[in-house]
Amino acid sequence: MNTESRNLYFDNAATSWPKPEPVYGAAERYLRRASGNPGRTGSTQTIAAERALYQARESLARFFNAADPSRIVFTFNATDALNMALKGTLAPGDHVLYTAMEHNSVLRPLGGLKRAGLISTQMIPCSEEGLPDLDFLERALRRRTRLLAVNHVSNICGAIAPLKEMLALAHRHGAVLLVDAAQSAGVLPIDVQALPIDLLAFTGHKGLLGPAGTGGLYVRPGLELKPWREGGTGSFSEQDRQPESMPERLEAGTLNGPGLAGLIEGLNFIEEQGLEQIRSREMALSAYLRAKLSPIPGLTLHGPAEPSRCTAVLSLTMAGVDCGELGYTLESAYGILSRTGLHCAPLAHRALGTFPEGTVRLSPGVFTAEADLAYLAGALAEIAKDKARKG
């Protein structure tokens, strides 16, 4: 094994890297030429900034097939969007269902509302592959169930939730479906009209290949949320309440213009490459990596084994080796960057049987080469062999 210094990035589930080159250029151009405050005045720089934000909103609406761009609300990440969705939708006495695969971005807001005595909650158990129990879900839905929160793709093992079936059950009982698309936006096709999703929370810095500090919430027409944050919008400034019109109803303050300018280029890259082609290549990478890793003694792969049921996000454990130690060895000895621990999803690790130790998560991205995967598999095989030799 050649252990020369490398910098192989396998943490795209946290933040995609590198970005397409135009992403960097667009953010810089915005800062240099369009850094006015959108909607606040009529200066040339402000109009340029407003134009960039309008273009980003239209690009995202087109990407998710939203009929009305004003239903795309800009946020600073998926966590921000999920808080906006939960706290804007729920009212005292509401009942909420969520799956065991949810991220703390859902678990903590729900936990806070529950501890305050405002709502009741119930978890939908998931299999060791990370897939929800639909029979349990159907039995758990009740008259007071206001919302079902679903992590579209597990950030730990890449398991893809059956959104179509879950949406049908939720709507049959009059509940709103909130989809956490932090791991799926830019990776899987999402059409909010073909599959009538009520609320879609997404981030820009993962699969959409944009800068950090960008994200959004899609709110279906007819569904009105209470404003989660209030303040300046540049419109209806004479009033001491948030405007009723969208997206200003849910947006306040200065938005991340440079980030959104970069996000446009991330979306352009995905559309040029073709989302189907990106997904097909990711499935091939996932199958290749699993085939390389499966024969390694002492190595356990977690989540669905079939590439069509998951993304390229993969978690593993090695018998007798702490996951933190394994991640450290991968970087220090082989130049491989991974993510270790509980990944802000403790209930998911309980479902997968990896709590409390956690796992080593490997998440290749759109720029990962097959040769990088071969090197990664060789590194893990060498570590396992060394562990067996030392006993």
N, C-alpha and C positions, 0 to 999 in steps of 0.2 A: 504494500500500500504506500502510495506517495503521499506523505503528510506535509508537503510544502504548504506555505501560508496561502490560504484562499479566503474568499469571502462569498460563500454560497448561501444565499438568503432563502430560507424555508419558513418564513413567518408572514406570508401574505394574508393569512386569515386575520392578523392583527392590523397590518397596514401593507398595502401592495407596494412593492419596490422592485426594480426602478419604475418610474412612471414613463409613459411615452414622452419623447423629447418635447413635442409641442406644448405639453402641460406646463413645463417650466417656463417656456417663453411667454405663454399667455398670461401667467400670473405676473411676470416681470413687466410686460407691456402695460397691464392694467395699472400697476403701481406707478409707472412712469407717465402714463398718458391719460388715465381715466379715474384718478383717485378722488374725484369729488364725492359728495354724499348724495346718493340717489334719492330723487324725489324732494330734495330740500330747496333747490333753487334752479335757475335756468341757465347757469353758466355752461360753457362748452365741456369742461371736464365732468360736470355733474350729469349732463345729458349723455356723455359717453359711458359713464358708469351705469346709468339707468338702462341704456341700450344693452350693455353686457348682462345685466341681471334679467332683463326681459328675454334675451336670447337663451340664457340658462334655463329659465322657467319653461320656455317653449321646447327646448331640447329634451328636458326631462319628461314633459307631458307626452311628447312624441315617443320617447323611449319606452314609457310604460303604457302607451296608448290611452292616456287620459284625454277625454274630449275637451275639457276646459282647463287651460294652463293655470287659471287662478286658483284651482284646487290643489296646486302644488305649493306647499308652504316651506320656505327655506328654514332650516335649523342648522345647528353647529355640528351635529353628529346624530347617530341613531339613538343614543341615550336621550338626547334632548328631544328628539321626535317622539320617542316612546313615552316620556314623561308628559309631553304635550297631549298625546292621544289619551293616556289613562286619566290624567287629572282634568282633561277637558271634557271627557265623556261620562265619567262615573259620578254618581250622586249617592247621598246617604241611603243605605238599605239595599244597594245593588249587590248582586252576586256575580263573582268573576271566576272563570275557569282558565287554567293555564297548564301547559305541559311540563313534565319533568325536565325537558331540555331547555327551558328558558334561561336566559342570561340574567345576571344581576340587574341589568338595566330594566327588566320587568319585575323581577322578584323583589327588589328593594322598594320601588314606588308602591307596589301592591302591599308589601309588608307594612310600610308606613301608614297607608290608608286603613289597613286592617287594625293595626295597633291603636289608631285614633278612634276606633269604633265606628268607622264610616261604612265599611263594606265587609262582606264575607267572601272567602275564597276557597277554592278546592283544586287540588293538583290532579291532572290526568297522568297516570303512570305510563312509563315507556318501557319497551323491551331492552334487552342488553345490546341490541343493535341501534337503539335510540329512536325507535318508532312508536308513536302513541297508540294506546289501546282505544280503538274507536268504539267498541261496545261499552267500555266504561264511560267514555265521553257522552254517548247517547243517554245512558242512565243518569248521568250527573246533571244534564241540562234541566233546568226548572223554570218556573214562571218568572222568578226574580233574576234569572241569569241575564245580565246586561251585556256582558262582553266575554269573548273567548280570545285569549292571547296565544299565538302560535309562532314559535321560532321556525321559520321556513327551512333553514338549514342549520344543523348543529355546528357551533363553532368549535366543538371538540372532535367529533368523528365524521362530520360532513353528511350525516343522515338527512334525507330530504323528507319533510313532512307531507302527508297526503292532503294538500290544501283543498282540492276539489271536494273530497268527501267531508272534510271538516267544515268547510264553508256551508255545504248543503245542510249538515246537521245544525249548525249555528242558526242559519236563516230560517230553518223549519221551526225553530223554537223562538224566533224573534230576537236573537242575540246578534250583536255587532262582532265582526271578525277583525281583529287587529293582527296584522302580519309583521313580524320582525324580519325584514329583508336585509339585515346588516351583512349576512354572508351570501345572500343569493342575488342581490342586485348586481348586474353585470356578469353574472355567472350562469343563471338560468333565465329563460324567457319569463317575463311577467307582463301580463296584459290585464289591466284592471277593468276592462269592459268584457272581455271574453270570460274571465273569472271575476265576477262582480265583488271585488274586495272592498270592504268599507274603509279601512285605514291601513296604509302601507308606510311603515317607517323604514328609512334607508340612510346609509351613510355614503359619503363621496370618496372616502380615502381607501376603501378596500377594492372590491371588484369593479367599481366604476372608474378606478385608476386616477382619481382626482386628488387634490391636496387635502391635508387634514383640516379640520374646522369647517367642513361642508357636509351637508346632508339635507334631508327633507322629510316631510310628511304629506302623503296624498290623502285627501279627505273626499270621499265620494259626494257627489251632488245630493243635496237634501239632508245631509248629516251635519248638524251644527255643533261645534265644540265651544265650551267656555274658554275665553282667553287664559292661557297659562302665564304669559308675561304681558305686561301693558306698558305703553310709553309712546315715544315719538314715532310717527309714521310719515310725516310730511303732508298728511291729508287730514281734513276735518280738525285742524289744529285749534279751533275755537271751542271744541268739546272736551269735557273732562272724563270721557269714557272712550274705550277702544272703538274704532269704526266697526260697523256691522259687515261691511263688504269684505270679501276675500281677495287677496290673501292677507290684507292689512289687519283683519280681525285677529289673526294669530301671529303676526310678525310685528316686532317692535325693536327700535334701535337700529344702529348701523350694521348692515349685513357684511359678510365676508366676501367683498367684491373680488379681490385677487384670487381667492380660492375658487369661487364660482366660475371665474373666467378660465381657470385651469381645468375645472370639471367639465366645461364644454368640450375641451380638447380630448379629455378622457373618453367622453361619450362618442365623439367623432371617431376616435381610434377603434372603439368597439364596433361601431356601425360599419366602418370600413373593412375591418377584419371579418365581421359577421358573427353574431352571437352563437349561431348554430355551429360554426367552425370552431369557435373558442371552446364551446361545451364539448364538442367531439374530441378535440385535442386533450382537454382536461380529463375526460374519461379514459383516453388512451394512456395518459401519464399515470392516472390512478391505478389502472390495471397493471401497467408495467412495474410500478413501485411495489404493489402488493405481491406480484409474482416474484420479485427479487427478494422481498423481506420475509415472505412466508416460510421458506425453508430454514431460516436462521434459528438454531436451537435456543430455547429460552425466551424468544421474542413473541409477544402476544399483540396482535393487531385488534383494535376495537372499532366497532361500528359495522355497517353493512359490508359484506364481501363483494357484492355485485356493484360494479361501477355505475350502472344506470340508476341505482338507488341512493347515490351519494355524490358529493363533489370530491375534489382531490384532497380535501382536508383529512388527515389521517392521524390518529393517536395510537401510541404504542407504549408498552411497558416491557422491561427486561428483567427476568427473574434474578433476584439477588442484587439488583442495582437500583439505587434511589434515582428517581426521575431527574431531580436537580443535578445529581452527580453525572448522570448520563448526558444531560444537556450541556453541562460544563465541559465534559470530555469531548463531545462533538465539536464544540467551538475551539477549545484550546489546542486540541491535537489535530483537528481536521479542517478547521475554518468553516464549519457548518453552523449556521444560526437557526435555532429552533425556538420553541416556546414550551416551558415546563410549568407544572403545578396544576391548579384547579381551574384556570382559565375563566374565572368569574362566573362559573356555572356549577355550583356544588351539587345541586340535585341531579344534574345530568351525570356527574361522576358516580353518584349513588346508583343510578339506573344502569350505568355501564359496568359497575362493580370495581371502580377504580378510586373510590373515596376511602380514606382521606389523602392517600399518597399523591393522587393525580397521575398525569401521563406526560410523555414527551409528544408534543404536537408538531407535525410536519405539514406545511402547506405550501406546495409549489404554486407558481403563478404563471401568467401568460408568457413570461419571458424565460421560464425554466427550460433548460435543455435536457434531453434524455440522458446525455452524458453526465449531467449533474446528479441525476437520480441513481445512475450506476455507481458513481463515486460515493454517494450517501449510503447506498446499500452495502458497498464494500467496507465502509467505515464501521457500520453497525455490526457486520459480520466479524470484523477484526476485534471489536470491543467484546462481543460475546465470546469469541474464541479465547481472548485473553482472560476473561472472567472465569471461564471453565478451567483454564490451565492453572489459575491461582487457587481455584476451589472456593 
